[in-house]
Amino acid sequence: MYQILKIVFFYAAVVGAILVGAAPLRSRQIGDLQCNIDRLEIVGDLGGLQNTLATLSKEVTDPTTSTAIQSAISDVTGAQGAIGVIAKALLTGQDAPADARDQVAGNLTSAQNTLSDSAAASELQKAQTQLTNSITAGDGVVSNCN
C-alpha cells in the first residue's frame, strides 16, 4: 500500500510540475511596490475627493457652481468606474484595458477643468488638491505599472 501511495504521489507531483510550467511567464501586471502604492493612492484620493465634492454640493447655493460641482462629481464617478474595470482585469490576470486608462485620464482632466472655478474657494481648493494628488498617483500608476 505504501508503495502505491508513493507512485501516486510521484505522478501527482509530476503532473503538478508540468501544469505549473505551462503557466504563462508574462507579467500579470500586478506591479511592484511603488505601482501598488500609486494605485492605492489614486483610489483613496478619489474617494476623499468624492466626499469633499458631496460636502461642497450641499454648501453651495449658486446654481452655476452647483452645476459645476455636480459635473465634477460625475467625472470622478466615471474615473472610479474605469479604475474598477482596470482592477477587475488585473485581478483576473488580464491586461488593463487601454480605453479604461484613457477614461480615467479624460474624467480627471474634465474634473480638473471644472474645479478650476474659484467660486467656492475653501472646499474647492481642498477638492482641487485631492484631485491633483489623484492625478499624480494616476501618473505614477502609468509610469510604474508597465
PyMOL commands that set and color helices and strands:
alter all, ss='L'
color gray80, all
select helices_A, chain A and resi 2-21+33-59+63-91+98-114+121-144
alter helices_A, ss='H'
color red, helices_A
deselect
rebuild
show_as cartoon
